Amino acid sequence: FAAATGKRAAIGALADLSRIIAGEAGTTVSATETGVAYAA
């Protein structure tokens, strides 16, 4: 999805949905990053 659309894709628990959308929880895949970027 991320590579095909240029948008981000996110994976996480449905209970964390609002935090996933905000980029605060879950795993995010982005076509704009190179390599692996870790966030705390």
PDB file of N, CA, C and O in Angstrom:
ATOM      1  N   PHE A   1       0.828  -1.192   0.000  1.00  0.00           N
ATOM      2  CA  PHE A   1       0.000   0.000   0.000  1.00  0.00           C
ATOM      3  C   PHE A   1       0.868   1.250   0.000  1.00  0.00           C
ATOM      4  O   PHE A   1       0.647   2.159  -0.800  1.00  0.00           O
ATOM      5  N   ALA A   2       1.854   1.301   0.893  1.00  0.00           N
ATOM      6  CA  ALA A   2       2.697   2.493   0.991  1.00  0.00           C
ATOM      7  C   ALA A   2       3.454   2.746  -0.316  1.00  0.00           C
ATOM      8  O   ALA A   2       3.527   3.883  -0.780  1.00  0.00           O
ATOM      9  N   ALA A   3       4.006   1.706  -0.897  1.00  0.00           N
ATOM     10  CA  ALA A   3       4.751   1.877  -2.142  1.00  0.00           C
ATOM     11  C   ALA A   3       3.837   2.223  -3.310  1.00  0.00           C
ATOM     12  O   ALA A   3       4.201   3.036  -4.159  1.00  0.00           O
ATOM     13  N   ALA A   4       2.668   1.622  -3.361  1.00  0.00           N
ATOM     14  CA  ALA A   4       1.749   1.837  -4.483  1.00  0.00           C
ATOM     15  C   ALA A   4       1.083   3.207  -4.452  1.00  0.00           C
ATOM     16  O   ALA A   4       0.820   3.793  -5.502  1.00  0.00           O
ATOM     17  N   THR A   5       0.807   3.724  -3.251  1.00  0.00           N
ATOM     18  CA  THR A   5       0.055   4.981  -3.143  1.00  0.00           C
ATOM     19  C   THR A   5       0.897   6.174  -2.725  1.00  0.00           C
ATOM     20  O   THR A   5       0.494   7.319  -2.930  1.00  0.00           O
ATOM     21  N   GLY A   6       2.060   5.919  -2.141  1.00  0.00           N
ATOM     22  CA  GLY A   6       2.870   7.009  -1.605  1.00  0.00           C
ATOM     23  C   GLY A   6       2.380   7.492  -0.251  1.00  0.00           C
ATOM     24  O   GLY A   6       2.932   8.437   0.312  1.00  0.00           O
ATOM     25  N   LYS A   7       1.350   6.850   0.270  1.00  0.00           N
ATOM     26  CA  LYS A   7       0.810   7.209   1.583  1.00  0.00           C
ATOM     27  C   LYS A   7       1.319   6.218   2.615  1.00  0.00           C
ATOM     28  O   LYS A   7       1.919   5.203   2.260  1.00  0.00           O
ATOM     29  N   ARG A   8       1.083   6.504   3.887  1.00  0.00           N
ATOM     30  CA  ARG A   8       1.558   5.592   4.921  1.00  0.00           C
ATOM     31  C   ARG A   8       0.552   4.480   5.183  1.00  0.00           C
ATOM     32  O   ARG A   8      -0.650   4.647   4.980  1.00  0.00           O
ATOM     33  N   ALA A   9       1.061   3.361   5.631  1.00  0.00           N
ATOM     34  CA  ALA A   9       0.232   2.231   6.049  1.00  0.00           C
ATOM     35  C   ALA A   9       0.532   1.990   7.519  1.00  0.00           C
ATOM     36  O   ALA A   9       1.670   2.167   7.956  1.00  0.00           O
ATOM     37  N   ALA A  10      -0.472   1.587   8.285  1.00  0.00           N
ATOM     38  CA  ALA A  10      -0.272   1.368   9.716  1.00  0.00           C
ATOM     39  C   ALA A  10      -0.872   0.036  10.139  1.00  0.00           C
ATOM     40  O   ALA A  10      -1.901  -0.400   9.624  1.00  0.00           O
ATOM     41  N   ILE A  11      -0.197  -0.596  11.094  1.00  0.00           N
ATOM     42  CA  ILE A  11      -0.634  -1.873  11.641  1.00  0.00           C
ATOM     43  C   ILE A  11      -0.662  -1.725  13.158  1.00  0.00           C
ATOM     44  O   ILE A  11       0.287  -1.216  13.754  1.00  0.00           O
ATOM     45  N   GLY A  12      -1.743  -2.168  13.778  1.00  0.00           N
ATOM     46  CA  GLY A  12      -1.815  -2.103  15.235  1.00  0.00           C
ATOM     47  C   GLY A  12      -3.136  -2.638  15.741  1.00  0.00           C
ATOM     48  O   GLY A  12      -3.987  -3.082  14.970  1.00  0.00           O
ATOM     49  N   ALA A  13      -3.289  -2.587  17.043  1.00  0.00           N
ATOM     50  CA  ALA A  13      -4.505  -3.077  17.692  1.00  0.00           C
ATOM     51  C   ALA A  13      -5.657  -2.098  17.488  1.00  0.00           C
ATOM     52  O   ALA A  13      -5.465  -0.884  17.555  1.00  0.00           O
ATOM     53  N   LEU A  14      -6.839  -2.621  17.241  1.00  0.00           N
ATOM     54  CA  LEU A  14      -8.011  -1.756  17.058  1.00  0.00           C
ATOM     55  C   LEU A  14      -8.268  -0.887  18.282  1.00  0.00           C
ATOM     56  O   LEU A  14      -8.776   0.227  18.151  1.00  0.00           O
ATOM     57  N   ALA A  15      -7.930  -1.373  19.456  1.00  0.00           N
ATOM     58  CA  ALA A  15      -8.116  -0.583  20.674  1.00  0.00           C
ATOM     59  C   ALA A  15      -7.269   0.688  20.662  1.00  0.00           C
ATOM     60  O   ALA A  15      -7.586   1.650  21.361  1.00  0.00           O
ATOM     61  N   ASP A  16      -6.197   0.697  19.872  1.00  0.00           N
ATOM     62  CA  ASP A  16      -5.299   1.849  19.767  1.00  0.00           C
ATOM     63  C   ASP A  16      -5.556   2.681  18.516  1.00  0.00           C
ATOM     64  O   ASP A  16      -4.706   3.484  18.132  1.00  0.00           O
ATOM     65  N   LEU A  17      -6.703   2.508  17.877  1.00  0.00           N
ATOM     66  CA  LEU A  17      -6.957   3.125  16.576  1.00  0.00           C
ATOM     67  C   LEU A  17      -6.693   4.627  16.545  1.00  0.00           C
ATOM     68  O   LEU A  17      -6.030   5.106  15.625  1.00  0.00           O
ATOM     69  N   SER A  18      -7.185   5.374  17.507  1.00  0.00           N
ATOM     70  CA  SER A  18      -6.981   6.828  17.482  1.00  0.00           C
ATOM     71  C   SER A  18      -5.505   7.176  17.602  1.00  0.00           C
ATOM     72  O   SER A  18      -5.046   8.132  16.977  1.00  0.00           O
ATOM     73  N   ARG A  19      -4.756   6.419  18.393  1.00  0.00           N
ATOM     74  CA  ARG A  19      -3.316   6.658  18.526  1.00  0.00           C
ATOM     75  C   ARG A  19      -2.558   6.221  17.278  1.00  0.00           C
ATOM     76  O   ARG A  19      -1.555   6.838  16.920  1.00  0.00           O
ATOM     77  N   ILE A  20      -3.021   5.167  16.611  1.00  0.00           N
ATOM     78  CA  ILE A  20      -2.389   4.722  15.366  1.00  0.00           C
ATOM     79  C   ILE A  20      -2.559   5.794  14.297  1.00  0.00           C
ATOM     80  O   ILE A  20      -1.604   6.128  13.595  1.00  0.00           O
ATOM     81  N   ILE A  21      -3.760   6.329  14.169  1.00  0.00           N
ATOM     82  CA  ILE A  21      -4.025   7.382  13.180  1.00  0.00           C
ATOM     83  C   ILE A  21      -3.155   8.611  13.449  1.00  0.00           C
ATOM     84  O   ILE A  21      -2.692   9.266  12.516  1.00  0.00           O
ATOM     85  N   ALA A  22      -2.938   8.917  14.721  1.00  0.00           N
ATOM     86  CA  ALA A  22      -2.108  10.063  15.096  1.00  0.00           C
ATOM     87  C   ALA A  22      -0.613   9.768  14.964  1.00  0.00           C
ATOM     88  O   ALA A  22       0.215  10.663  15.131  1.00  0.00           O
ATOM     89  N   GLY A  23      -0.268   8.510  14.664  1.00  0.00           N
ATOM     90  CA  GLY A  23       1.133   8.131  14.537  1.00  0.00           C
ATOM     91  C   GLY A  23       1.819   7.904  15.870  1.00  0.00           C
ATOM     92  O   GLY A  23       3.048   7.929  15.943  1.00  0.00           O
ATOM     93  N   GLU A  24       1.047   7.683  16.927  1.00  0.00           N
ATOM     94  CA  GLU A  24       1.588   7.520  18.275  1.00  0.00           C
ATOM     95  C   GLU A  24       1.657   6.066  18.729  1.00  0.00           C
ATOM     96  O   GLU A  24       2.205   5.790  19.796  1.00  0.00           O
ATOM     97  N   ALA A  25       1.120   5.134  17.954  1.00  0.00           N
ATOM     98  CA  ALA A  25       1.114   3.717  18.339  1.00  0.00           C
ATOM     99  C   ALA A  25       1.149   2.869  17.077  1.00  0.00           C
ATOM    100  O   ALA A  25       0.898   3.364  15.978  1.00  0.00           O
ATOM    101  N   GLY A  26       1.459   1.600  17.242  1.00  0.00           N
ATOM    102  CA  GLY A  26       1.465   0.677  16.117  1.00  0.00           C
ATOM    103  C   GLY A  26       2.737   0.759  15.299  1.00  0.00           C
ATOM    104  O   GLY A  26       3.712   1.398  15.695  1.00  0.00           O
ATOM    105  N   THR A  27       2.710   0.108  14.167  1.00  0.00           N
ATOM    106  CA  THR A  27       3.826   0.091  13.229  1.00  0.00           C
ATOM    107  C   THR A  27       3.403   0.832  11.978  1.00  0.00           C
ATOM    108  O   THR A  27       2.348   0.552  11.408  1.00  0.00           O
ATOM    109  N   THR A  28       4.228   1.781  11.548  1.00  0.00           N
ATOM    110  CA  THR A  28       3.913   2.580  10.368  1.00  0.00           C
ATOM    111  C   THR A  28       4.903   2.261   9.258  1.00  0.00           C
ATOM    112  O   THR A  28       6.109   2.199   9.496  1.00  0.00           O
ATOM    113  N   VAL A  29       4.399   2.061   8.053  1.00  0.00           N
ATOM    114  CA  VAL A  29       5.225   1.851   6.864  1.00  0.00           C
ATOM    115  C   VAL A  29       5.027   3.068   5.978  1.00  0.00           C
ATOM    116  O   VAL A  29       3.897   3.436   5.656  1.00  0.00           O
ATOM    117  N   SER A  30       6.135   3.692   5.585  1.00  0.00           N
ATOM    118  CA  SER A  30       6.052   4.918   4.800  1.00  0.00           C
ATOM    119  C   SER A  30       6.975   4.833   3.591  1.00  0.00           C
ATOM    120  O   SER A  30       8.112   4.379   3.710  1.00  0.00           O
ATOM    121  N   ALA A  31       6.504   5.258   2.450  1.00  0.00           N
ATOM    122  CA  ALA A  31       7.322   5.273   1.240  1.00  0.00           C
ATOM    123  C   ALA A  31       8.296   6.445   1.249  1.00  0.00           C
ATOM    124  O   ALA A  31       9.201   6.494   0.416  1.00  0.00           O
ATOM    125  N   THR A  32       8.129   7.394   2.177  1.00  0.00           N
ATOM    126  CA  THR A  32       9.000   8.570   2.206  1.00  0.00           C
ATOM    127  C   THR A  32      10.275   8.347   3.006  1.00  0.00           C
ATOM    128  O   THR A  32      11.216   9.130   2.879  1.00  0.00           O
ATOM    129  N   GLU A  33      10.333   7.303   3.825  1.00  0.00           N
ATOM    130  CA  GLU A  33      11.529   6.999   4.617  1.00  0.00           C
ATOM    131  C   GLU A  33      12.447   6.081   3.827  1.00  0.00           C
ATOM    132  O   GLU A  33      11.990   5.286   3.005  1.00  0.00           O
ATOM    133  N   THR A  34      13.741   6.196   4.080  1.00  0.00           N
ATOM    134  CA  THR A  34      14.698   5.260   3.500  1.00  0.00           C
ATOM    135  C   THR A  34      15.276   4.430   4.634  1.00  0.00           C
ATOM    136  O   THR A  34      15.585   4.965   5.699  1.00  0.00           O
ATOM    137  N   GLY A  35      15.422   3.151   4.420  1.00  0.00           N
ATOM    138  CA  GLY A  35      15.935   2.283   5.465  1.00  0.00           C
ATOM    139  C   GLY A  35      14.908   2.083   6.561  1.00  0.00           C
ATOM    140  O   GLY A  35      13.704   2.068   6.306  1.00  0.00           O
ATOM    141  N   VAL A  36      15.396   1.931   7.786  1.00  0.00           N
ATOM    142  CA  VAL A  36      14.530   1.710   8.943  1.00  0.00           C
ATOM    143  C   VAL A  36      14.670   2.897   9.882  1.00  0.00           C
ATOM    144  O   VAL A  36      15.785   3.288  10.229  1.00  0.00           O
ATOM    145  N   ALA A  37      13.556   3.469  10.293  1.00  0.00           N
ATOM    146  CA  ALA A  37      13.564   4.587  11.245  1.00  0.00           C
ATOM    147  C   ALA A  37      12.793   4.152  12.480  1.00  0.00           C
ATOM    148  O   ALA A  37      11.632   3.753  12.386  1.00  0.00           O
ATOM    149  N   TYR A  38      13.436   4.230  13.632  1.00  0.00           N
ATOM    150  CA  TYR A  38      12.793   3.853  14.891  1.00  0.00           C
ATOM    151  C   TYR A  38      12.370   5.113  15.632  1.00  0.00           C
ATOM    152  O   TYR A  38      13.099   6.105  15.653  1.00  0.00           O
ATOM    153  N   ALA A  39      11.197   5.069  16.236  1.00  0.00           N
ATOM    154  CA  ALA A  39      10.718   6.192  17.041  1.00  0.00           C
ATOM    155  C   ALA A  39      10.393   5.690  18.436  1.00  0.00           C
ATOM    156  O   ALA A  39       9.933   4.562  18.613  1.00  0.00           O
ATOM    157  N   ALA A  40      10.631   6.522  19.402  1.00  0.00           N
ATOM    158  CA  ALA A  40      10.345   6.135  20.794  1.00  0.00           C
ATOM    159  C   ALA A  40       8.978   6.611  21.203  1.00  0.00           C
ATOM    160  O   ALA A  40       8.558   6.381  22.337  1.00  0.00           O
TER     161      ALA A  40
END
